[in-house]
Amino acid sequence: MKTTLQLDYPAILANTARPVHLALTFDAPETTGARAQPVAFVAVIDRSGSMEGAPLAAAKNAVRGVVRNLRRGDLFGLVVFDTEAQVLVPLAAERDVAALNRIIDGIQAGSSTNLAGGWCLGRDLLADAPAASPRKLLLLTDGQLNAGVTEPALVTQMAEVALEKHRIRTSCLGFGAGYNEDLLDAVAKATGGALHDANQPDQLPEVFRKELDGLQSVLVQNLRLRARSCGFVERIAVLGDYVETALPGGAKEVSVGDLVSGEQRVVVLALDVLPIPPGADGREVANWDGEDLLELEIRYDVITAGALVSRTETHRVKVRPVQSPDDVRVNEEVLPWVTLQAAAAVVERAIRLRDAGQRAEAARLIAQELGRLATLPPSDLVADARRLLETARQTVEESNDQIYSSTRKSLRSMKRFYSMGSSSDDMVMEASTRPSFKKRRAKPQSPTPPPADPSAPSTPPPPAPRA
């Protein structure tokens, strides 16, 4: 894996506090074939009474598609839940496709929604998967927590523990107008999964296919970074929909997730930089190559033939304090990424304002951000930010609460995909709302041995992100 670090302002005025952003670009190597390792995939389907009819039929059809697209050696399991949860298909690599389809055909709607119970059974199946296998749980539901564990914070915590202990990531599909998108978004965010709004049944097979294809293409697992101030950074925060954990001394840990073959991921850290004095002896800077801002430690696992190999990188990020404002110039490769991910943060704040009944305030916040974008040089990423904000403005200005509740769900899903900065083609949405940085990924082939060291690509790495 290749890591590139860039500041939006490599030089800043001495003795002046200001915000600075650090863009970290992670490039996973491109492979010509799929990994030798099998994947472990479990579908957990809500069969409560409200799923009866078209939603359940669409979910069953999508699961059939997953069964068709499993590779030899991949493990698959199926769980259903209503008031109670039940394992219909234990996790296994050996399968009779005709028998599996008969089991899927036999799923019938039941009563209440014990979402946590269904998720826990899926987790338990995946916990026994081979150690090197990427593990994904796909949760399909249209309901709220009304049976079993009913506290959203506890369900999210359970998902976090499953990621830490068993490397299980959860993606969620929400059906209808009543599902709790805040809960599903929190579970997906906590584990590096995705939230899909599944209110267009014809898109479900494509959602399942992309989730499975992505799992079959994972090369880098559990990518995380730790950032610690060297003395001149007062606050560190991550833009985008990533989980950040506060560490002693003001440091932060950010869980980035997994990278698939050929994926580029851009993560932006926001830094509140304190005044940095010039050199005491009259030199322009205290050190000719700049002052240390951050210590970075980047950890991840790479998949090799038959095993996971853990790797650690360390970096020091420097900035140059200068005397003249003419020497302060923006890095135009980084600015668009900062703009897009900052726009996603504005959308989240606007949603919260609209939820609190402050519709005018939410619209005003978005209008202000759109006005700021109008002053920036045009680029594809700035256009992406504008598209996201315009969609958000239409959503928060909706006066009908029922319509707002429905459009809010698709907006949350769109915001998450835009804010992750990933080139991976893991999203299903209309072509008109597809961000510019997404690239289409070839379908994984039958398993072939990976390179001995996937962190050392045999082809030149892609260039740093450009506007």
N, C-alpha and C positions, 0 to 999 in steps of 0.2 A: 504494500500500500504506500502511496506517495502522499505526503502532507505538505501543504503550502500555507505559509502564514503571511498575511498582509494587513497593515493598518490603513484606515481611511485617511489618517493624517500622520505620515511618518515623521514630520517635524511640527512642533508646536511652539508658541511663544513662551519664552522663559518667564518664570514668575507669574504665570497665568493659569488658573484652573480652567479645565474645559473637558467636555466629553470626547472620548476617542473610541473607535470601534475596531475590533480585531476580527477579520474574516479568516476562518480556518477551512481550507479546501482539502477534502479527503478523496483521493482517486483510487478506486479498487481496480485491480488488473482485469483485463479482458481475457476470458478463456474461450477456447474453441469448442469445448464440450462440457457436459455437465459433470459434477463431482462424482466420485465413487461412493461417497457417503449417502445413505438413504435419508429421506426426510420423514418426519413424523407429523401428521396432519389429523386433527380431530375436529369434526363439525359438531356443534352443540345447538340443537334446534328447539326453539320454543314451540310447543304444540298446545298451548293454552287455548281456551275457547275462542278468544278474539283473533287467533290466527286461522280460524276455519275458513275454507274457501280459497280465494286466489293467493293470499300470502303464503299459506302452507304449501299449496300446489307449486308455486314458484320456487320455494325453498327446496322442496323435494327434487324438482327438475334440476336445480343447480347442483345438488349433491350427486346426482347421477352423472353430471358432467365431470365432477371431480374424480369419480371412480374411473371414468373412461380415460382420464389424463394422468393417472398415477403411473410412474415408471416402475420397472421391475425392481423390487427391493424396498420401495417406499412403504412406509407404515401408515395405515388409515384406521380411524376409529369413529364411531358415531354414537352420540348421546342425545336423548330427547328429555324434555321436562315439561311438566305442567305443575300440579301440586307436588308431585314427586318427580324425582329424576331417575332415569334408567339408561343403562348401557345397552344399546341395541347391537353394536358391533365392537367387540374388543379390539384394541390396537394390535395389528398384525400385518405382516408383509404378504402372507399367503392369503388368497381370496378367490372366491367363486363369484365372478361378476354377476351372473344370472341370479344367484342366491342373494347377493347384496341388493340388487334392484328389487327383488321381491320384498325384502325387509323394508326398503325405502317406500315402496308402494303401500305397504301396510300401515304407515304412520297415520294416525287419526288424531283429530283435535280433542283436547281434554277440558280441564277446568282452569285453576289459578296459575300464577306465574312464580314458581320457585327458581328464579334466575340464578341465585347463588348456588343452589343445590346442583343445577345442571352444570354450571361452570366448574364446580369442585370435582364432579365426576370426570369431566374432560381433563382437568389438571392432573388427576390421579392416573389417568391412562398415559398421559404424556410423560409423567415423572419416571416411568419405567422404560422410556425409549433409550436406544444406545447413546452413550455419552457424547459422541461427536455429531449426532444428528441434529440439524436445526429443527425446532419444535414450534408449531403454530396451532393455536386454538382459535377457531372462527365461530363467534357467538351470534346467532340470529334470534332477534326478539322484537316484539311490538309492544312490550308492556313495561310496567313499573315493578318495583320490589314489593310484592304483596303477600309473599309466603316465605318461610324459612328466614334467612338473614335479610333484614329489610333496611339496614343502615348503609347508605351509599358510601360513606367514608370507609366503613369496614370492608365492603366488597373491593374497593380500590386498593386498600391495604393488602388484602389477600392476593390480589393480582401482582402487586409489587413484590411480595414475598416469593411468589411462584417464579417470577423472573430472576430474583436473586439466587434462589436455591436450585431451580431446575431449568433456567434459561427458557422459560415458556413465555412466548409473546401472544397477546390476544388482540385480534382484530374483531370489530363489531359491525353488524349490519342491523339498522333500525328500520322497522316497518311501520307504516301508518302514521297517524297524527298524534298518537298518544305515547310513543316511546320516550324514555327519559334520555335525551341526547347529552345532557350534562354528565350523567353517570357513565354512559357508554364512551363519551369522549375522554373522561377521566381515566377509565380503565385502559383504553387504547393508548393514551399518552403515557401512562405510568409504565407501560411495557414496550413502548416503541412500535405499537401496532397502528392500525388505521381505523377510522370511523367512516363507514359508507352509509349514505342515505339510500335505502333500498325501496323507495316508493315508485320505482319504475321496474316492474317485475321482469321485463324483457332484458334488463341489464344484469340481472343476478348471475346468469351463467358466466358472463364476462368478469364480474367481480370475483367469483370463485376461481376462475381460470388464472387471473392475475395474481391472486393471493398464493395459489399453488405454484405458479411459475416462478414467482419471486422467492419462495421458500426453496425451490429446487436449484436456484442460482446463487444462493448465499455463499460468499467466500470469506468475508470478514464478520466475526461475531462479537457482540458485546463491546462495541467501541465506546470508550468513555474517556473523559479528559478532566484533569484537575488543574485549576488556575489559582495561583497564589501571588499576592502583591509583593513586590520587592521594596515597597516603602512609599511609592508615589501614587498608588491607586487606592482610592478610598472605598470604592464599591465595584463589585463585579456582578454582572447579570447576563443571562443568555436571552437573546431574541429567538423567536420561533417557538414551536410547541415541543420543547424538550423539558424533561424533568431535571431540575437543579437542586442540589442538596448543599446546605450551608455546612462548612467545615470550620474548625477552630481557627481563629485569627483572621476571619473574613474571607477565607478561601472558599471556592465553589467547586463542586463536582457536577459534571453534566453527563447524563447518559444519552449517547447518540443513537445506539442501536446496532443493527446489522447492515452490511453493505453487500449488494449483489454484484455479479460479474459486470465490469465496465461502468459501475455507478460512480457518479461524482456527487458528493454531499458538501454543502457549504453551511457552516455554523458560524453565527456572528455573536461575539461577546461585546457587551457595552461596558465601558470602563469610565468611571469618574476619576479623572486624573487631577491630582493636587498640583499646586505651583511647584515647578522644578527650577531651582536657581541655576544661573550659568556658573562656569568654573570660577573659583575664588581667585585665580591668578589672572583673570581677564580674558581667558580663552573663551571661544563662543560656547562651548559645552564642557562639562566636567570631564567627559570622556569623548574622544574623537568619534567613536562609533555610536555614541548615544548613551542614554541612561537606561538602566534596566527597569522595565515596567512590571513584567510578569515572569514567573516561573511556570512552565507548563509541563505536565506529565500526561502522556497519552498512552492508554493501555487498550489492547484488543487481542482477540484470538483469531488465528488464521487456520483455515481448514487445509490440511495436507492429506496425503494418501493414508488413511487409517487412523488419523489422530488430529487433535487440536493442539496448536502450538501458541503459547502466550508470548506476546511481544510488548515492549515498553519503549517509548520515545521520550526524550526530554528536550525542551527548547527554552531559550530565553528570548523574550520579546523586548526590543529596545525602541526608544523614541528619542529624537534629537531636539532639545530645547534651543531655540534660535532667538536672535535679537530683533530681526526685521520681519514685519508682517509679510513682506514680499517673498520670504522663504517658506511660508506656510501654504502648501498646495494640497488639494484633495487628490487622493488616488482614485481615478475615475473607473478603475476596475472593481473597487470595493463599494463605492457609493451606491450603485444600483441595488446591490444585495442588502445593504443597510436599509435603503428606502423600502424595499419589498417587505422585509421582515418587520420593520417598524410599522408599516401599514397594517400588517396582520395584527399587531398588538393594539392598534387603534380600533380595529374592527371588534376585537374582544371587549375593549372598554365600552364601545358603543352598544354592544349587545347587552351588557350589564345595565347601562343607563336605560335602555328601552325596556328591559325586564322590570325595572323599578318604576316604570310609568313616565320616565323623563324622555319622551319621544323627541321633543324639540332639541333638547340638549344633545341627544345622541346624533341627530342629523347635523347639528352645528359642529360637533367634533369631527365628523367625517368630512364636512365641507371645508373645514380648516386644513385638514390633511390634504385634500384634493388641491386646495389653493397652493399649498407648499410644493406639491408635485409639479404644478404648472411652472415653477421657477427653475426646475432642474433640466439639464440637457436630456433630450429624448433618447430612450433606449428601450429594448425589449422588456427588460425587467421593470422599468418605470411604467411601461404600458401595462404589465401584469399587475402592478400595484394599483394603478388607476382602475383596472377592470374589477379587481376585488373590492375596492372602495365604492365604486358605482353600484355593484351588486348589494353591498351592505347598506348603502343609502336607500335604495329602493325597499330593502327589507325593513329597516328601522322606521321609515316614514309611513309604513302601512298602518292605518288606523284601526283596521279590523283585527282584533286580537286572535281570532281563529286562523285567519290567513297568515298573520305574523308567526304564529306557533309553527305552522307548516313550513314556511319559507326559512325560518330560523334554522331548522334542521339541516337543510341543504347548504345554507351559508356556513354553519359550523364545520361541515365536512369540507367545503371548498377552502375555508380559511386554514384548516389544518394542512391540507396538501400544499397550499401555496407557501406556508410558513416553514416547511421542513427543508427547503432548499435542496431537494433530491432530484437527480436526473432520472431516477428509476421510473419506469412506466407502470406504476402500481395503482393508478387512479382510473375511475370510470366516470366520465362526465361529458357534457356536450363539447363538440370541437371548438365552439365559440368561447368557452371558458377554460380551455386547456392552456396552462402557463407555458411560456416559451422555453423554459429550461428542461422540460420533460422530453425524453427521447424514447423512441420505441425500442423494445428489447426483443431479440430473437427468442423464440420458444426454446427452452432447454432441450437438449438432445438426450439420447439414451446415455446412461452413465459411462464415462470414460475416465481414466485416471487423471487427476489434476496435476499441475506442475509440482515439483518437489517443494517449492517455496512460493506460494501464491503472492507473497508480498514483494516479489521481484518479477514484474511483468516482462514478458519477452518482447513486447512492442513498446514504442515510446509512449509515455503517459500523455493524456490529453492536456491541453493548455489550461492555465488558470482561468477562472470564470471571467467572461467579458460581457459588458453591457450589450 
